[in-house]
Amino acid sequence: MKLVHLAAAVAAFTALGSAAHAADPVEGTWLVQAGTAKVRVAPCGGDKAKMCGVVVWMKAPNDKAGQPQKDVNNPDAAARTRPIVGLTMIRDFKPAGAGKWAGGKIYDPSSGKTYGSKMSLNADGTLKVEGCIAVVCQAQTWKRSS
């Protein structure tokens, strides 16, 4: 009987250990609402307790001259030559509950503006991403992609 309890305890401990190392449900590659880009969401390189997201694909990755689309609207002139693919679009999200992240920033390369942001996993498996100025927020729904 003790062996059964020991086996159950080991199985429970193993399950807890696996859950602690499981990926957060917001992690993965997401197609933005407009369908023009994909963003890979994962723990930030410098701080694994926070979430960040990098543009990994664009529907139109090149400009009319055939060159990679650049971050031409960035307010920092030195950043205007960097390609959009590979750009960190969302950063520094902190955990705010199961499948919820807040306190982050989202960068919009089409305007060159950065907004306060939060994101949460919807019941249907989509990702709600909100960019906010003061108390006014606009939301987008992103779909999981490969």
C-alpha positions in Angstrom: 0.0 0.0 0.0 2.8 2.4 0.9 4.3 1.7 -2.6 1.1 2.9 -4.2 1.2 6.1 -2.2 4.8 6.6 -3.0 4.1 6.1 -6.7 1.2 8.6 -6.5 3.4 11.1 -4.8 6.1 10.8 -7.4 3.6 11.1 -10.2 2.1 14.2 -8.6 5.5 15.8 -8.1 6.5 15.0 -11.7 3.3 16.6 -12.9 3.9 19.7 -10.8 7.5 20.0 -12.2 6.2 19.7 -15.7 3.6 22.3 -15.2 6.2 24.7 -13.8 8.2 24.4 -17.0 5.2 24.4 -19.4 5.0 27.2 -21.9 2.5 30.0 -21.1 -0.6 29.8 -23.4 0.3 33.2 -24.9 3.6 31.8 -26.2 3.7 31.0 -29.8 3.4 32.6 -33.3 0.4 34.8 -33.9 -1.1 36.3 -37.1 -2.0 39.9 -36.5 -5.6 40.9 -37.1 -5.0 42.5 -40.5 -3.2 39.3 -41.6 -0.1 41.3 -42.7 2.4 40.0 -40.1 3.2 37.2 -37.7 4.6 37.9 -34.2 6.4 35.2 -32.1 5.6 35.7 -28.4 8.1 34.2 -25.9 9.9 35.1 -22.7 12.1 38.2 -23.2 15.7 37.5 -23.8 17.0 39.6 -20.9 14.2 38.8 -18.4 12.5 35.4 -18.7 9.8 36.5 -16.3 8.4 38.9 -18.9 7.0 38.3 -22.4 8.1 39.9 -25.7 7.2 39.5 -29.3 9.2 39.7 -32.5 8.0 40.1 -36.0 8.9 36.9 -37.8 7.0 37.2 -41.1 5.3 39.8 -43.2 2.9 39.4 -46.1 4.9 42.1 -48.0 8.4 41.8 -46.6 10.0 43.9 -49.3 9.5 47.5 -50.6 9.0 48.5 -54.2 12.7 48.3 -54.8 12.8 44.7 -53.6 14.6 45.6 -50.3 13.4 44.5 -46.9 10.7 46.8 -45.4 12.4 49.2 -42.9 11.2 50.9 -39.8 11.1 54.2 -41.6 8.5 55.8 -39.2 10.6 55.3 -36.1 11.1 58.6 -34.2 14.7 57.5 -33.6 16.5 58.3 -36.9 19.2 55.8 -36.1 16.5 53.0 -36.0 14.9 53.8 -39.4 17.2 51.5 -41.4 16.4 48.4 -39.3 14.2 45.8 -41.0 10.7 45.2 -39.7 11.2 41.4 -39.8 13.2 40.7 -36.7 11.9 43.8 -34.9 10.7 43.5 -31.3 7.1 44.7 -31.5 5.9 43.9 -28.0 8.0 44.0 -24.9 8.1 43.8 -21.1 4.7 42.2 -20.4 4.4 41.1 -16.8 2.2 38.2 -15.6 -1.3 39.4 -14.5 -3.1 36.1 -14.0 -3.6 32.9 -16.0 -3.1 33.7 -19.7 -3.0 37.4 -18.9 -0.1 39.8 -19.3 -0.1 43.6 -18.6 2.3 46.5 -18.2 3.9 45.9 -21.6 4.6 48.1 -24.6 3.5 47.6 -28.2 5.3 49.3 -31.1 3.4 50.2 -34.2 5.9 50.4 -37.1 3.3 51.9 -39.4 3.1 55.0 -37.2 6.4 54.8 -35.3 4.4 55.1 -32.0 4.7 53.0 -28.8 1.7 52.4 -26.6 1.1 50.9 -23.2 -0.3 47.4 -23.7 -1.8 44.3 -22.3 -2.7 40.9 -23.7 -4.9 38.0 -22.7 -5.8 34.6 -24.2 -9.5 34.4 -25.2 -11.6 31.3 -24.5 -11.5 30.4 -28.2 -7.7 30.3 -28.2 -7.2 33.7 -29.9 -5.0 36.4 -28.4 -6.5 39.8 -27.4 -3.8 42.5 -27.7 -4.7 46.0 -26.5 -2.8 49.2 -27.1 -3.7 52.0 -24.7 -3.3 55.8 -24.4 -4.3 56.9 -20.9 -7.6 55.0 -20.3 -8.5 54.6 -24.0 -7.6 51.2 -25.4 -8.0 49.7 -28.9 -8.0 45.9 -29.1 -7.0 43.5 -31.9 -7.6 39.8 -32.0 -4.6 37.7 -33.2 -4.9 34.1 -34.4 -2.4 31.4 -33.6 -0.3 30.6 -36.6 2.6 28.2 -37.4 
